[in-house]
Amino acid sequence: MIGKNSILVLVLILTSYMYVSGQIDLNQQPWIHGSIDCEKNTDKPIQVVKYNKNTWILRQNKCTNYEAPFMFLFLGKEKGLLMDTGATKEIEKFPLQKTVASIINTWEKQQNKKIKLIVGHTHKHGDHYAADEQFKNKPNTKVVGLEKSNIIDFFKFTNWPNDIVNFDLGSRSLKIIPIPGHQESSIAVYDTSSKLLLTGDTFYPGRLYVEDWLSFKLSIERLVDFSKNNAISHILGNHIEMSRANGVDYPIGSTYQPEEQKLPLTVEDLKTLKFALKDLGDKPRRKVLKRFIIYPN
């Protein structure tokens, strides 16, 4: 005879299994990657991938902009957070606000509630905030400013860049981690629900452009330290620039990347970056590794 406690444990196990199995395998997920002739490209301007029941990953078509940045949407019971708005401002070429609104409207109908959308940014570079204007003055929408001071004020940092602050979407807690170095207002976002860690242009399978060498090294150390106490399922940056061949990147401006490396990086990859930066010392130097390239500006 099965006792009540045993039944409860079984239910918890099954619930956990259903949650995990409800997520797609990002290591197998194909992404739109442009065309040899963009005039003949038939992909949508935005690829929308539902990671789980309240998380979406979007990628801009390389034929609308070669940067092809990724954007991320997290929904909670009270708020949603969209990280980044891509590299194109024109609605007719890149209808990001309409795409995000469609996702949220469908979710709200299923949940029978309304939520507020926060539009944030991993950092202040043009290929990550070009479509901000599409969201401004929209109902239930707040666009966070791009300057470091705007981020400090909005997320209520008191000791930048050493703080890690919580941002609650309503029964879904995110951790906001300052990671200056690529750009002074760079942040990482950790979702305690999915265990995804967003690292913007600071860490991704591509050319890791470093603006401030010391700050960048300290930020990577901060992320490695964070990983020691927080389980991380995938590390997701904003671009793919590397091919599947170790250490080989696509040229800047490529609109066709048929053999892209997969998007997710791992904690071991992050540690590899930390040790490489340590070996390089205090003098900024370029170094090619298997899955990314350290690239001082």
Backbone torsions as a table, in degrees:
resi	resn	phi	psi	omega
1	MET	NA	132.7	-178.4
2	ILE	-90.2	126.5	-179.8
3	GLY	-79.1	169.5	-178.8
4	LYS	-62.7	-39.0	-179.5
5	ASN	-64.1	-39.2	179.3
6	SER	-65.3	-39.4	178.2
7	ILE	-63.8	-41.5	179.9
8	LEU	-62.3	-44.0	178.7
9	VAL	-61.3	-42.6	179.8
10	LEU	-62.4	-41.9	179.2
11	VAL	-62.7	-42.8	179.8
12	LEU	-63.5	-40.9	179.0
13	ILE	-63.8	-45.4	-179.6
14	LEU	-64.9	-39.8	178.8
15	THR	-63.1	-44.4	178.5
16	SER	-61.1	-42.5	-179.5
17	TYR	-63.9	-42.2	-179.8
18	MET	-63.2	-38.8	-179.5
19	TYR	-64.7	-48.2	-179.0
20	VAL	-64.7	-44.6	-177.6
21	SER	-69.4	-16.2	178.4
22	GLY	-80.3	-4.0	178.2
23	GLN	-96.4	144.6	177.5
24	ILE	-77.1	160.7	177.1
25	ASP	-89.0	103.8	-176.7
26	LEU	-67.8	-21.4	177.9
27	ASN	-73.3	-15.6	178.6
28	GLN	-110.0	-3.5	-174.5
29	GLN	-72.7	121.0	175.0
30	PRO	-80.7	147.8	179.3
31	TRP	-123.3	148.0	173.3
32	ILE	-61.8	137.2	-170.6
33	HIS	-136.7	26.8	173.8
34	GLY	84.3	-169.5	-177.4
35	SER	-146.3	156.1	173.4
36	ILE	-61.0	-43.8	177.7
37	ASP	-117.2	104.2	-176.7
38	CYS	-66.8	-18.9	175.8
39	GLU	-65.5	-23.5	-179.0
40	LYS	-103.9	5.8	-179.1
41	ASN	-69.2	131.8	-177.6
42	THR	-114.0	3.9	178.0
43	ASP	-68.9	154.6	174.7
44	LYS	-68.1	156.4	179.9
45	PRO	-64.5	-23.2	179.5
46	ILE	-136.5	123.9	172.6
47	GLN	-87.4	129.4	-179.5
48	VAL	-114.0	121.4	179.1
49	VAL	-121.6	123.2	177.9
50	LYS	-86.9	111.8	-177.8
51	TYR	-76.3	-45.9	172.1
52	ASN	-150.8	-166.5	-170.5
53	LYS	-65.9	-16.7	179.9
54	ASN	-139.9	26.6	179.7
55	THR	-139.9	130.7	179.8
56	TRP	-128.8	146.7	174.9
57	ILE	-120.6	129.1	-178.0
58	LEU	-119.3	142.9	174.8
59	ARG	-128.8	134.6	177.3
60	GLN	-77.4	140.7	177.6
61	ASN	-64.2	131.2	179.9
62	LYS	-64.3	-20.2	179.1
63	CYS	-83.2	-6.8	169.7
64	THR	-95.2	-30.8	173.0
65	ASN	-161.9	129.5	-173.7
66	TYR	-62.5	-21.1	179.4
67	GLU	-63.6	-31.6	178.2
68	ALA	43.9	54.2	-177.0
69	PRO	-69.3	155.2	172.7
70	PHE	-93.6	151.5	175.0
71	MET	-131.8	154.8	-172.2
72	PHE	-134.4	135.7	-178.0
73	LEU	-124.0	120.7	177.0
74	PHE	-113.9	131.3	178.3
75	LEU	-117.4	134.1	174.5
76	GLY	-121.0	-171.5	-175.0
77	LYS	-74.4	-19.5	-178.1
78	GLU	-121.4	-29.4	-175.9
79	LYS	-139.9	160.6	168.8
80	GLY	-121.1	151.6	176.6
81	LEU	-126.5	119.4	171.8
82	LEU	-102.1	121.3	177.8
83	MET	-98.8	110.0	176.3
84	ASP	82.9	153.5	-177.1
85	THR	-128.5	19.0	169.6
86	GLY	83.0	-171.5	-168.0
87	ALA	-111.0	5.5	-176.9
88	THR	-134.1	132.8	-175.8
89	LYS	-92.5	-26.5	-173.2
90	GLU	-70.5	126.9	-177.9
91	ILE	-63.2	-38.5	-176.0
92	GLU	-67.4	-27.7	178.3
93	LYS	-91.8	-29.1	-170.7
94	PHE	-147.2	79.7	-174.2
95	PRO	-80.1	65.1	-173.9
96	LEU	-68.7	-46.4	-177.4
97	GLN	-61.7	-41.2	179.1
98	LYS	-65.1	-37.6	179.7
99	THR	-66.5	-46.6	180.0
100	VAL	-66.2	-41.4	178.9
101	ALA	-61.2	-38.1	178.5
102	SER	-64.1	-42.7	177.9
103	ILE	-61.3	-47.5	-176.6
104	ILE	-67.8	-41.1	179.9
105	ASN	-61.1	-42.5	178.0
106	THR	-63.6	-43.6	179.8
107	TRP	-64.6	-42.4	-179.3
108	GLU	-62.9	-38.8	178.3
109	LYS	-65.6	-39.7	178.7
110	GLN	-67.0	-36.4	-177.6
111	GLN	-90.5	-11.2	-178.7
112	ASN	58.1	49.8	179.0
113	LYS	-157.9	166.7	176.5
114	LYS	-115.9	142.9	178.6
115	ILE	-129.6	161.3	176.4
116	LYS	-95.2	138.3	178.7
117	LEU	-98.9	127.2	172.0
118	ILE	-103.3	129.2	177.2
119	VAL	-106.9	110.7	179.8
120	GLY	-113.6	-179.0	-176.4
121	HIS	-141.2	141.9	176.2
122	THR	-72.6	-25.3	177.4
123	HIS	-176.2	172.3	-175.3
124	LYS	-96.5	74.3	169.3
125	HIS	-128.8	145.2	-168.2
126	GLY	-58.1	-27.9	-179.2
127	ASP	-80.7	9.7	178.5
128	HIS	-125.4	-1.6	177.9
129	TYR	-138.5	12.1	-173.7
130	ALA	-58.9	-34.7	-176.2
131	ALA	-95.3	17.2	178.7
132	ASP	-54.1	-40.5	-176.1
133	GLU	-60.5	-25.8	178.7
134	GLN	-65.0	-24.0	-175.3
135	PHE	-99.7	-19.1	-177.9
136	LYS	-68.1	139.4	-179.8
137	ASN	69.2	13.7	173.0
138	LYS	-85.3	149.0	-179.0
139	PRO	-61.1	144.9	175.3
140	ASN	53.5	38.3	-177.0
141	THR	-135.1	134.7	176.3
142	LYS	-127.5	125.0	176.8
143	VAL	-101.0	118.5	-179.8
144	VAL	-75.4	140.3	179.8
145	GLY	-64.3	166.1	-171.9
146	LEU	-94.4	-19.4	-176.5
147	GLU	-77.3	156.7	177.5
148	LYS	-56.1	-39.7	179.7
149	SER	-62.9	-37.0	177.5
150	ASN	-63.5	-42.0	-178.9
151	ILE	-68.6	-42.1	178.1
152	ILE	-60.4	-44.7	-178.5
153	ASP	-68.1	-44.6	-174.3
154	PHE	-68.7	-46.6	-177.1
155	PHE	-88.5	-2.1	174.7
156	LYS	65.1	49.1	171.8
157	PHE	-74.5	141.4	175.2
158	THR	-115.4	-14.7	-178.3
159	ASN	-145.8	63.9	177.8
160	TRP	-66.8	137.5	0.6
161	PRO	-98.3	18.7	-173.5
162	ASN	-88.4	-16.8	176.9
163	ASP	-71.8	151.7	161.5
164	ILE	-124.6	118.0	-174.1
165	VAL	-109.9	151.4	176.9
166	ASN	-90.4	142.7	175.4
167	PHE	-132.4	113.6	-172.1
168	ASP	-96.0	126.2	176.8
169	LEU	-94.3	-1.4	-174.0
170	GLY	102.4	96.2	-176.0
171	SER	58.3	25.1	175.0
172	ARG	-153.2	108.3	-174.3
173	SER	-99.7	131.8	174.7
174	LEU	-112.0	151.2	174.2
175	LYS	-113.4	129.0	-178.4
176	ILE	-104.5	122.6	-172.2
177	ILE	-120.5	117.6	176.7
178	PRO	-66.5	132.3	177.5
179	ILE	-139.1	59.1	179.0
180	PRO	-63.4	158.2	-179.8
181	GLY	141.7	-53.6	170.5
182	HIS	-68.4	-43.5	175.7
183	GLN	-155.1	149.4	-167.3
184	GLU	-65.5	-23.0	-179.8
185	SER	-102.1	16.6	-178.2
186	SER	-64.5	137.4	175.0
187	ILE	-133.6	154.5	168.9
188	ALA	-107.3	153.9	179.2
189	VAL	-128.4	125.1	178.8
190	TYR	-113.4	124.7	179.0
191	ASP	-95.9	112.9	-177.1
192	THR	-68.1	-15.7	179.7
193	SER	-80.6	-56.8	-177.2
194	SER	-89.3	-14.4	-176.5
195	LYS	68.9	18.7	174.6
196	LEU	-78.4	140.8	175.7
197	LEU	-119.7	116.8	177.3
198	LEU	-91.6	131.6	-176.7
199	THR	-124.7	11.6	174.3
200	GLY	57.4	-134.3	177.7
201	ASP	-95.7	5.7	178.0
202	THR	-74.2	-35.6	-177.2
203	PHE	-150.5	112.5	-179.5
204	TYR	-162.1	167.3	179.6
205	PRO	-74.7	80.5	-177.5
206	GLY	-176.4	-154.1	-178.7
207	ARG	-87.8	113.9	-177.2
208	LEU	-88.5	90.8	-177.7
209	TYR	-72.5	127.4	-175.4
210	VAL	-113.0	118.3	179.0
211	GLU	-87.6	-43.8	-178.7
212	ASP	-124.6	104.9	-171.4
213	TRP	-59.6	-50.5	-177.4
214	LEU	-64.3	-45.3	179.6
215	SER	-62.1	-39.1	179.8
216	PHE	-63.0	-46.1	179.4
217	LYS	-60.8	-42.9	179.6
218	LEU	-66.6	-35.2	179.1
219	SER	-67.3	-40.7	178.1
220	ILE	-66.4	-39.7	175.3
221	GLU	-60.9	-39.2	179.5
222	ARG	-64.0	-40.0	179.0
223	LEU	-68.7	-40.1	177.3
224	VAL	-63.2	-43.3	177.4
225	ASP	-61.6	-39.9	178.7
226	PHE	-61.4	-39.4	-177.2
227	SER	-66.9	-18.9	-179.6
228	LYS	-70.3	-26.5	-175.9
229	ASN	-118.1	4.0	-178.6
230	ASN	-137.5	121.9	178.8
231	ALA	-64.6	133.8	-179.3
232	ILE	-123.4	120.6	179.7
233	SER	-79.1	-47.1	178.5
234	HIS	-147.8	147.4	169.3
235	ILE	-104.2	122.5	-174.0
236	LEU	-120.7	119.8	174.6
237	GLY	-96.3	-169.1	-171.8
238	ASN	-99.3	-6.2	-177.8
239	HIS	-144.9	165.7	162.5
240	ILE	-125.4	119.6	178.3
241	GLU	-123.8	-8.9	-178.4
242	MET	-93.9	148.1	172.4
243	SER	-87.9	177.9	179.0
244	ARG	-72.5	-17.2	176.3
245	ALA	-75.9	130.5	-177.3
246	ASN	-55.5	126.4	174.5
247	GLY	76.0	7.5	-177.0
248	VAL	-109.5	119.0	179.2
249	ASP	-104.8	159.5	173.6
250	TYR	-79.7	145.2	180.0
251	PRO	-60.9	148.6	175.8
252	ILE	-57.6	132.9	-179.8
253	GLY	94.8	-0.3	-179.9
254	SER	-63.4	132.7	175.8
255	THR	-108.6	8.0	-179.7
256	TYR	-144.9	116.0	-177.4
257	GLN	-131.6	75.4	-170.9
258	PRO	-72.0	-18.6	-177.9
259	GLU	-122.3	52.1	-178.2
260	GLU	-66.3	149.1	167.8
261	GLN	-69.8	156.5	177.5
262	LYS	-67.0	154.9	-176.8
263	LEU	-70.1	-48.7	-172.5
264	PRO	-67.7	138.9	168.2
265	LEU	-110.3	170.5	-174.0
266	THR	-121.1	169.7	175.3
267	VAL	-61.9	-35.9	177.4
268	GLU	-63.7	-37.9	174.8
269	ASP	-62.0	-40.2	179.4
270	LEU	-63.5	-41.3	177.5
271	LYS	-65.6	-36.5	176.9
272	THR	-59.5	-42.4	177.7
273	LEU	-64.1	-44.2	179.9
274	LYS	-58.0	-48.0	-177.7
275	PHE	-68.0	-35.1	178.1
276	ALA	-65.4	-41.7	178.3
277	LEU	-65.0	-38.3	177.8
278	LYS	-63.7	-42.8	179.8
279	ASP	-65.2	-33.2	-179.4
280	LEU	-72.2	-21.8	176.7
281	GLY	78.8	-153.5	-173.7
282	ASP	-87.6	-9.4	-179.5
283	LYS	-95.9	120.6	-180.0
284	PRO	-58.6	126.6	178.9
285	ARG	-144.5	147.3	177.8
286	ARG	-78.4	140.0	177.7
287	LYS	-146.7	129.7	180.0
288	VAL	-95.3	126.3	174.5
289	LEU	-119.4	176.9	-173.6
290	LYS	-59.5	-46.7	-169.0
291	ARG	-110.7	-1.9	179.2
292	PHE	-164.4	169.0	-179.1
293	ILE	-129.3	125.6	173.8
294	ILE	-77.1	124.1	-166.1
295	TYR	-137.7	82.8	178.9
296	PRO	-60.4	139.4	177.1
297	ASN	-67.3	NA	NA
